[in-house]
């Protein structure tokens, strides 16, 4: 087994935990749909975060060549799935046992931590490029990182319902576009 194959196992496990958390949370929402008022921006953010997890795993394949692995480099790469897992723990509702759980309140209770973590993921992604390659990503990817960072800041500072609804729709469209433009094929 080469070094990438060895190191990618732990990365895949952490990403898998985040995906499992999101899918389990979604299943809980479906099962409790009669007793829970779903706050749709939360559900959209869960879907976006699922896409981010899958795209991160997909993009990690690009690290199989041209990387001299050091502990610092691996730690930086591993930090992104770790923060993504934390984001999944923050966005997935946990109080679905109570009758008429109010997911809007839960969403806003955790939104600052969630969007702060989103900002952290963007910073870690940029740091990964710097640590592994000594440069920032190419311009289209850098622009996307700037947009993701801006979304994170907007979600972090705003407590307005309308802003979070716009963020949810924009995040979904942005991430679909990001994948379609930059990550449509495995290379």
Secondary structure, DSSP 8 states (H G I E B T S, - for coil): --HHHHHHHHHHHHHHHHHHHHHHHHHHHHHTTTTEE--HHHHHHHHHHHHHHHHHHHHHGGGGSS----HHHHHHHHHHHHHHHHHHHHHS---TTSTTEEHHHHHHHHHHHHHHHHHHHHHHHHHHHHHHHSS---HHHHHHHHHHHHHHHHHHH---HHHHHHHHHHHHHHHHHHHHHHSSS--
